[in-house]
Amino acid sequence: MKEIQITEPFKRRFKKLKKRYRQIKKDIQPIINELQQGNLIGNQITGVSQIIYKARAKNSDIPIAKVEAIGSFIK
């Protein structure tokens, strides 16, 4: 199992989002599980000097008629 390091900027943004989207923690848990297993998920961002992936998670707090996802950057 791999160790996941959460950055301070992510923690601050997550805290704000958690107030608006109550189920956000449950929605990003599958991404965290995949990363802990060592799987790279999402789409690779091109044009940057580091290898960075952007993963999107379902947003359960948005009604079914609207489509919205939560984006996360993985380095």
Secondary structure by P-SEA (a helix, b strand, c coil): cbbbbbcaaaaaaaaaaaaacccccccaaaaaaaaaacccccccccccccbbbbbbbbbccccccbbbbbbbbcc
